[in-house]
Amino acid sequence: MLNMIIAVLLALPIFAKESTPHATEVKRVWKPLYPPKIMDSDKTTRPGRTEIIEPAWFASVTDSVLLKWKAADQADAYLFQVAEDANFKWLVKNEPLLKATEYNMSGLQTGKSYYWRVAGLKTSNDPGSLKGEFSKSMFVVK
């Protein structure tokens, strides 16, 4: 077995640099199969965080309420959601590309709590950097 390994090693070509003036040196340039993507910082900067204006946290409202927030830096649209639970599993309203900084909710059920959140979107960004952080609040319908 050892003899076979030695024979294979001896059969391998050995590359040596020749010292003659006519010898040419072979340069190997390794290029990655998929070159890394150069990121454009303008398309990877997430929009700023929105700030809830009204209604205040845990406010009592009627069956129709105007939800307002401050515009986020660099946002050109907003992801707006209203849900019946704090985990936003049971959505009542989902507006993925809302252009305004307010939304009028009507037809709400008396005695129920609603949770809402809004995040700025920069639609010209790369897909992984579209959305900023959510701002959350909740209200109770009296």
Secondary structure, 3 states (H helix, E strand, C coil): CHHHHHHHHHHCCCCCCCCCCCCCCCCCCCCCCCCCCCCCHHHHCCCCCCEEEECCCCEEECCEEEEEEECCCCCCEEEEEEECCCCCCCEEEEEEEECCCEEEEECCCCCCEEEEEEEEECCCCCHHHCECCCEEEEEEEC
